[in-house]
Amino acid sequence: MMALSEISIVLLLLLGGQTALPVGVPPGPEDPVMFQIAPEDCVFYTTWANAETPNPNGNITERWMAQPELGESYRKLVTAIRNMNGSGSDVDEAENLILTVAERCLQNACSIYLKNFDPNAFPQGLEAGALITLGDDASDLESQLLSAIKSQMAESLEITTRNIGEWSIREVRSEGFILQWGVVNGKYVAVTVGEGEMEHLLDNL
């Protein structure tokens, strides 16, 4: 089963592009919303722009990225990963959705912050948030992912829905740990960890 490894890759990619992959290259227009979500006292913050189509006549980086062989290698990699999840089970569907979201994270503008991290009280001591651009089908993707998550969740856990202002927010609580997410402004998904973090993120928007 690939879900754990895929989620780990996504998390690594989101931690500031430290894997040296060309996240947001070449960059598109800046999205000012991405600069609004982080609190002033956060300990870590990063954001990147959406990636435009490389210009084969542009600078050396764009010319390299525009090579047909590079694009074909990427498509083959994605196809190979999806084909590994070809049995049609609920687990495979969830993993393919994770891969779709990961692709959107790499291609579109995203922002992530870490407000607080206490290694002696993990995961309760974690406070963080992210804003991910999924696109115009964000609500549909979120609904699919919700169904997939529910099919794999432990019976002791429950996903509830509550309104924060005008937004409908999903919530999971377990032993003092709280995870919340929801579609905002039609094309973004806001994700937070920690009590009250979703309220703070939405206020900043």
Buried (B, 14 or more C-beta within 10 A) or exposed (E): EBBEEBEEBBEEBBEBBEEEEBBBBBEBEEBEBBEEBBBEEBEEBBBBBBBBEBEEEBEEEBEEBBEEEEEEEEEEEBEEBBEEBEEEEEBBBBBBBBBBBBEBBBBBBBBBBBBBBEEEEEBBBBBBBBBBBBBEEBBEBBEBBBEBBEEEEEEEEEBEEEEBEEBEBBBBBEEEBBBBBBBBEEBBBBBBBBBEBBBBBBEBB
